[in-house]
Amino acid sequence: MAISGLWRISYWMINGAFLLPVGIVLALAFWPEAGGMLALWQQGMPLYLLHTTILVCGAVALSLLIGLPAAWVMAYYRFPGKRGVAWALCLPLAMPAFLMADFYADMLGQHGMLWSLFDLPAFSEESAHSRTLCGASVVLALAFYPYVYLPVRHALESQPPHWLQGEQL
């Protein structure tokens, strides 16, 4: 019984040590004299929230646009090289997203390798730059579409075949 009390005390002490900095930051943010939240709202918080919302919506939409058709094709069609394509579609999971983002930023940057390949007059730097909001959405979608692709493919492959046949009638 004494061990149980000791565990309970150590549990609360360890959690308190981890949550203390978070509590201090939250207290300072909402403290009226510190002006934390007021200063953030005056210095551009609405714009940050708007950009974050656009980034998340763009990344989710593009991830769905890439992952759902890929899962459908891999679940219902047979073609040469299907096993290799299935492995290739899972490759973004093998690389951390921040590393992939840095790689894309270097490749699509002004002095990157892909920039020299697409040196066309109508191809402006702003349209291809991965450090814009649209570019960041594309990079995040390319990093995170496997999280859509894999469960959808598994769900489609685990459905009974007569459901698809009944749908075609």
Rosetta silent file (secondary structure, phi, psi, omega in degrees, C-alpha in Angstrom):
SEQUENCE: MAISGLWRISYWMINGAFLLPVGIVLALAFWPEAGGMLALWQQGMPLYLLHTTILVCGAVALSLLIGLPAAWVMAYYRFPGKRGVAWALCLPLAMPAFLMADFYADMLGQHGMLWSLFDLPAFSEESAHSRTLCGASVVLALAFYPYVYLPVRHALESQPPHWLQGEQL
SCORE:     score description
SCORE:     0.000 S_00000001
   1 L     0.000  -33.760  179.892    0.000    0.000    0.000 S_00000001
   2 H   -69.711  -31.049  178.776    2.908    2.368    0.710 S_00000001
   3 H   -67.889  -37.863  178.820    4.296    1.718   -2.767 S_00000001
   4 H   -60.831  -43.378  178.215    1.014    2.799   -4.307 S_00000001
   5 H   -65.808  -38.303  178.420    1.162    6.130   -2.460 S_00000001
   6 H   -65.338  -40.908  177.753    4.795    6.612   -3.490 S_00000001
   7 H   -64.361  -40.624 -179.462    3.914    5.975   -7.133 S_00000001
   8 H   -64.446  -42.732  178.921    1.031    8.421   -6.946 S_00000001
   9 H   -65.444  -45.336  179.651    3.233   11.153   -5.463 S_00000001
  10 H   -65.613  -35.109  177.150    6.014   10.584   -8.004 S_00000001
  11 H   -59.406  -49.742 -177.982    3.439   10.565  -10.819 S_00000001
  12 H   -68.333  -33.444  179.303    2.102   13.991   -9.826 S_00000001
  13 H   -70.109  -42.566  179.757    5.600   15.411   -9.285 S_00000001
  14 H   -67.522  -45.123  177.896    6.872   14.284  -12.686 S_00000001
  15 H   -63.962  -38.779  177.310    3.740   15.490  -14.472 S_00000001
  16 H   -63.389  -38.527  178.635    3.884   18.773  -12.587 S_00000001
  17 H   -65.305  -35.840  178.981    7.508   19.267  -13.638 S_00000001
  18 H   -77.854  -34.240 -176.442    6.574   18.746  -17.283 S_00000001
  19 H   -87.918  -13.276 -179.266    3.386   20.838  -17.191 S_00000001
  20 H   -59.922  -48.353  178.274    4.813   23.757  -15.196 S_00000001
  21 H   -61.424  -37.684  178.399    6.436   25.508  -18.223 S_00000001
  22 H   -65.127  -42.785  178.549    3.236   25.107  -20.262 S_00000001
  23 H   -63.506  -38.965  178.882    1.190   26.541  -17.410 S_00000001
  24 H   -65.862  -42.596  178.835    3.539   29.515  -17.041 S_00000001
  25 H   -63.833  -43.369  178.084    3.368   30.300  -20.759 S_00000001
  26 H   -65.147  -39.559  178.898   -0.431   30.078  -20.738 S_00000001
  27 H   -64.737  -42.409  178.695   -0.656   32.242  -17.624 S_00000001
  28 H   -69.075  -30.837  179.698    1.583   34.894  -19.165 S_00000001
  29 H   -68.142  -37.657 -176.593   -0.354   34.780  -22.412 S_00000001
  30 H  -102.381    5.061  179.023   -3.663   35.522  -20.731 S_00000001
  31 L   -74.400  125.963 -174.605   -2.353   37.765  -17.934 S_00000001
  32 L   -62.839  -37.174 -177.535   -3.882   41.207  -18.445 S_00000001
  33 L   -73.784  -29.052 -179.076   -0.804   43.178  -17.302 S_00000001
  34 L   -73.937  -30.720  178.522    1.591   41.187  -19.512 S_00000001
  35 L    69.682   27.821 -175.864   -0.445   41.912  -22.642 S_00000001
  36 H   -63.446  -57.950 -177.453    0.586   38.625  -24.216 S_00000001
  37 H   -70.613  -35.521  179.107   -2.488   37.738  -26.238 S_00000001
  38 H   -63.624  -42.212  178.753   -3.324   41.370  -26.959 S_00000001
  39 H   -65.879  -38.098  177.946    0.142   41.936  -28.370 S_00000001
  40 H   -65.266  -41.686  179.670   -0.116   38.791  -30.479 S_00000001
  41 H   -68.249  -30.566  179.100   -3.477   39.838  -31.910 S_00000001
  42 H   -79.468  -25.638 -175.935   -2.133   43.298  -32.690 S_00000001
  43 L   -96.647   10.834  172.534    1.046   42.000  -34.330 S_00000001
  44 L   121.802   15.023  179.479   -0.564   39.697  -36.863 S_00000001
  45 H   -59.343  -39.506  177.576   -2.219   36.718  -35.214 S_00000001
  46 H   -60.596  -38.661  177.926   -5.266   36.866  -37.549 S_00000001
  47 H   -67.295  -39.799  177.361   -2.969   36.678  -40.567 S_00000001
  48 H   -62.761  -42.172  178.974   -1.061   33.757  -39.019 S_00000001
  49 H   -66.240  -38.940  177.561   -4.307   31.920  -38.347 S_00000001
  50 H   -63.654  -46.377  179.268   -5.510   32.573  -41.906 S_00000001
  51 H   -63.846  -39.207  178.134   -2.252   31.282  -43.405 S_00000001
  52 H   -64.222  -41.802  178.783   -2.318   28.229  -41.151 S_00000001
  53 H   -64.431  -43.859  177.982   -5.892   27.460  -42.185 S_00000001
  54 H   -62.959  -42.202  179.760   -5.059   27.843  -45.886 S_00000001
  55 H   -62.887  -45.893 -179.319   -1.971   25.657  -45.473 S_00000001
  56 H   -66.040  -46.468 -179.727   -3.859   22.897  -43.666 S_00000001
  57 H   -63.188  -41.236  178.269   -6.819   22.952  -46.077 S_00000001
  58 H   -65.220  -43.352 -179.573   -4.509   22.935  -49.095 S_00000001
  59 H   -66.776  -40.440  178.752   -2.367   20.097  -47.760 S_00000001
  60 H   -66.913  -44.219 -179.742   -5.403   17.988  -46.825 S_00000001
  61 H   -62.969  -43.765  179.612   -7.109   18.602  -50.173 S_00000001
  62 H   -70.011  -35.096  176.515   -3.988   17.735  -52.149 S_00000001
  63 H   -63.327  -41.284  176.497   -3.303   14.675  -49.980 S_00000001
  64 H   -66.954  -38.287 -179.403   -6.823   13.445  -50.710 S_00000001
  65 H   -66.327  -29.110  178.166   -6.398   14.289  -54.397 S_00000001
  66 H   -90.306  -46.016 -171.640   -3.233   12.166  -54.554 S_00000001
  67 H   -72.459  -40.993 -176.561   -4.033    9.407  -52.061 S_00000001
  68 H   -67.499  -49.774  177.780   -7.603    8.449  -52.998 S_00000001
  69 H   -64.734  -35.596  178.024   -7.091    7.857  -56.748 S_00000001
  70 H   -63.492  -42.097  178.442   -3.798    6.082  -56.077 S_00000001
  71 H   -65.112  -40.600  179.503   -5.507    3.756  -53.599 S_00000001
  72 H   -62.812  -46.112 -178.927   -8.351    3.094  -56.036 S_00000001
  73 H   -64.851  -43.456 -177.374   -5.964    2.249  -58.889 S_00000001
  74 H   -71.346  -25.969 -178.752   -3.784    0.030  -56.718 S_00000001
  75 H   -84.328  -34.101 -169.325   -6.783   -1.810  -55.243 S_00000001
  76 H  -115.345   -3.495 -178.735   -8.839   -2.471  -58.369 S_00000001
  77 L  -122.822  147.602  174.161   -6.483   -2.596  -61.362 S_00000001
  78 L  -111.718  132.898  178.134   -3.777   -5.001  -62.453 S_00000001
  79 L  -154.271  158.844  179.446   -0.877   -3.702  -64.489 S_00000001
  80 L   -63.653  135.598  179.571    2.783   -4.555  -65.040 S_00000001
  81 L    82.555   17.553 -176.598    4.978   -3.245  -62.254 S_00000001
  82 H   -62.736  -39.422 -179.793    2.138   -2.927  -59.758 S_00000001
  83 H   -65.264  -39.900  178.163    4.235   -4.206  -56.849 S_00000001
  84 H   -66.310  -40.337  177.688    6.986   -1.691  -57.565 S_00000001
  85 H   -66.490  -37.791  178.294    4.496    1.163  -57.814 S_00000001
  86 H   -61.844  -41.172  177.034    2.892    0.063  -54.533 S_00000001
  87 H   -68.222  -40.581 -179.099    6.281    0.278  -52.817 S_00000001
  88 H   -64.673  -33.901  179.186    7.073    3.607  -54.470 S_00000001
  89 H   -69.055  -19.588  178.569    3.797    5.096  -53.231 S_00000001
  90 H   -93.635   -5.956 -175.297    4.868    4.282  -49.653 S_00000001
  91 H   -60.183  -34.178  178.231    8.346    5.822  -49.959 S_00000001
  92 H   -59.387  -20.761  176.748    7.466    9.229  -48.471 S_00000001
  93 H   -69.920  -20.508 -176.834    6.939    7.445  -45.139 S_00000001
  94 H   -82.386  -12.085 -178.079   10.639    6.538  -45.134 S_00000001
  95 L  -119.562  133.157  177.663   11.790   10.166  -45.108 S_00000001
  96 L   -60.997  146.767 -174.800   10.970   12.705  -42.396 S_00000001
  97 H   -62.892  -37.064 -178.903    8.722   15.508  -43.623 S_00000001
  98 H   -68.402  -33.554  177.666   11.146   18.280  -42.670 S_00000001
  99 H   -70.254  -40.622  177.603   13.934   16.601  -44.647 S_00000001
 100 H   -64.364  -40.364  179.476   11.657   16.153  -47.649 S_00000001
 101 H   -64.084  -41.097  177.803   10.582   19.798  -47.424 S_00000001
 102 H   -65.726  -39.476  177.862   14.201   20.947  -47.392 S_00000001
 103 H   -62.776  -47.788  178.795   14.969   18.715  -50.370 S_00000001
 104 H   -63.421  -38.859  179.421   12.027   20.078  -52.370 S_00000001
 105 H   -63.580  -39.436  177.726   12.963   23.644  -51.426 S_00000001
 106 H   -69.779  -40.308 -178.762   16.496   23.087  -52.708 S_00000001
 107 H   -69.798  -36.840 -177.074   15.343   21.372  -55.893 S_00000001
 108 H   -96.353    0.823  179.550   12.685   23.972  -56.701 S_00000001
 109 L   -68.254  175.395 -175.102   14.666   26.988  -55.518 S_00000001
 110 L   -61.962  -34.839 -179.582   16.011   29.623  -57.864 S_00000001
 111 L  -107.283   17.448  179.956   19.373   27.882  -58.201 S_00000001
 112 L   -79.148  171.199 -176.365   18.071   24.330  -57.885 S_00000001
 113 H   -67.149  -41.374 -178.875   18.344   21.577  -60.446 S_00000001
 114 H   -70.040  -27.918  178.340   14.688   21.657  -61.512 S_00000001
 115 H   -64.627  -38.481  179.860   14.795   25.435  -61.980 S_00000001
 116 H   -71.932  -28.577  177.382   17.482   25.050  -64.633 S_00000001
 117 H   -71.814  -35.244 -177.228   15.441   22.360  -66.425 S_00000001
 118 L  -104.371   43.302 -178.147   12.313   24.538  -66.590 S_00000001
 119 L   -81.377   70.378 -179.971   13.989   27.773  -67.617 S_00000001
 120 L  -106.667  151.384 -179.887   11.065   28.964  -69.696 S_00000001
 121 L   -63.393  -35.016 -177.788    9.973   32.606  -70.085 S_00000001
 122 L   -81.624   -7.888 -176.760    6.398   31.878  -68.896 S_00000001
 123 L   -94.038   96.382 -176.126    7.662   29.917  -65.886 S_00000001
 124 L   -84.118  160.369 -179.041    8.047   32.529  -63.164 S_00000001
 125 H   -65.218  -35.640 -178.152    9.917   32.043  -59.932 S_00000001
 126 H   -67.209  -31.055 -176.593    6.780   32.666  -57.852 S_00000001
 127 H   -75.262  -22.665 -176.667    4.836   29.875  -59.565 S_00000001
 128 H  -111.185   -4.261 -173.507    7.417   27.210  -58.772 S_00000001
 129 L   -73.859  129.767 -177.681    8.818   28.354  -55.481 S_00000001
 130 L   -84.225   -2.009  178.738    8.249   25.870  -52.663 S_00000001
 131 L   -95.319   11.009  173.193    8.587   28.563  -50.000 S_00000001
 132 L   -92.187  174.976 -179.669    5.218   30.062  -50.840 S_00000001
 133 H   -65.595  -41.592  177.994    1.944   29.028  -49.228 S_00000001
 134 H   -67.725  -40.545  178.265    0.942   26.934  -52.255 S_00000001
 135 H   -64.119  -39.636  177.580    4.390   25.372  -52.458 S_00000001
 136 H   -66.113  -36.316  176.787    4.302   24.474  -48.783 S_00000001
 137 H   -64.134  -41.382  178.793    0.877   22.874  -49.275 S_00000001
 138 H   -65.045  -44.118 -179.811    2.233   20.775  -52.130 S_00000001
 139 H   -63.932  -42.346  177.477    5.281   19.695  -50.128 S_00000001
 140 H   -65.693  -38.314  178.430    3.135   18.742  -47.125 S_00000001
 141 H   -65.201  -40.938  178.162    0.719   16.860  -49.365 S_00000001
 142 H   -67.420  -26.324  178.214    3.582   14.925  -50.955 S_00000001
 143 H   -81.981  -31.943 -170.515    4.873   14.074  -47.492 S_00000001
 144 H  -111.325   -0.293  179.799    1.544   13.066  -45.964 S_00000001
 145 L   -63.853  -27.456  177.466   -0.527   11.483  -48.755 S_00000001
 146 H   -60.867  -24.337  177.615    0.581    7.954  -47.717 S_00000001
 147 H   -71.681  -16.825  171.645   -1.454    8.423  -44.533 S_00000001
 148 H   -93.201  -45.366 -174.004   -4.507    8.634  -46.797 S_00000001
 149 H   -61.034  -49.207 -173.426   -3.361    6.129  -49.412 S_00000001
 150 H   -65.111  -49.481  179.406   -2.517    3.180  -47.148 S_00000001
 151 H   -67.943  -34.017  179.184   -5.733    2.930  -45.079 S_00000001
 152 H   -68.451  -41.797  177.854   -7.945    3.594  -48.095 S_00000001
 153 H   -62.048  -43.199  178.645   -6.157    0.939  -50.148 S_00000001
 154 H   -62.645  -42.346  179.765   -6.469   -1.537  -47.295 S_00000001
 155 H   -65.160  -40.207  179.810  -10.174   -0.739  -46.900 S_00000001
 156 H   -69.451  -38.019  179.750  -10.811   -1.128  -50.634 S_00000001
 157 H   -72.568  -24.885 -177.943   -8.884   -4.400  -50.847 S_00000001
 158 L   -89.141   -2.510  177.173  -10.704   -5.856  -47.850 S_00000001
 159 L   -76.365  145.614  177.490  -14.180   -5.276  -49.297 S_00000001
 160 L   -64.930  141.960 -177.647  -15.954   -8.317  -50.714 S_00000001
 161 H   -63.350  -27.386 -177.779  -15.811   -8.430  -54.522 S_00000001
 162 H   -69.621  -18.297  175.121  -19.583   -8.834  -54.861 S_00000001
 163 H   -66.541  -43.899  178.592  -20.060   -5.287  -53.500 S_00000001
 164 H   -68.870  -36.317  178.799  -18.242   -3.847  -56.494 S_00000001
 165 H   -69.425  -38.283  177.871  -20.083   -6.210  -58.842 S_00000001
 166 H   -67.377  -30.302  178.341  -23.437   -5.256  -57.325 S_00000001
 167 H   -69.813  -30.758 -177.252  -22.560   -1.612  -57.786 S_00000001
 168 H   -80.462  -12.454  179.650  -21.953   -2.164  -61.498 S_00000001
 169 L   -71.900    0.000    0.000  -25.413   -3.633  -62.086 S_00000001
